[in-house]
């Protein structure tokens, strides 16, 4: 068994360079044939377009150029958030709790802000015109309303 294996290895080792040499010779022959072959002629006949490569997931686009704007950015004058609200007229009953003057309506409670609201007394029924002011901070419960006018209501 060992002799047969040794013989097989010896024959394989001897035939390997011959096989490789034969492959190299064939490759050299093909290269020479290509060099000797005439170049293909260009015809004026319309040719069929080459098939497009298969679509695959696009890679990152390196041709995009990012530029920053020049100059100073345009700004607008700041405005109070109350500019976004419209004037409101509502009717309700005045409730006074400490320093808080509130108007209780059917839908909500308003914290009345400003000089026109300062003279109101608890229990009065009044019609108030004002502008909501969500930026006003207070310990009172209710939505802040900057009062412009107060009139008695029945």
Order of alpha helices (4+ residues) and beta strands (2+ residues): alpha-beta-beta-beta-alpha-beta-beta
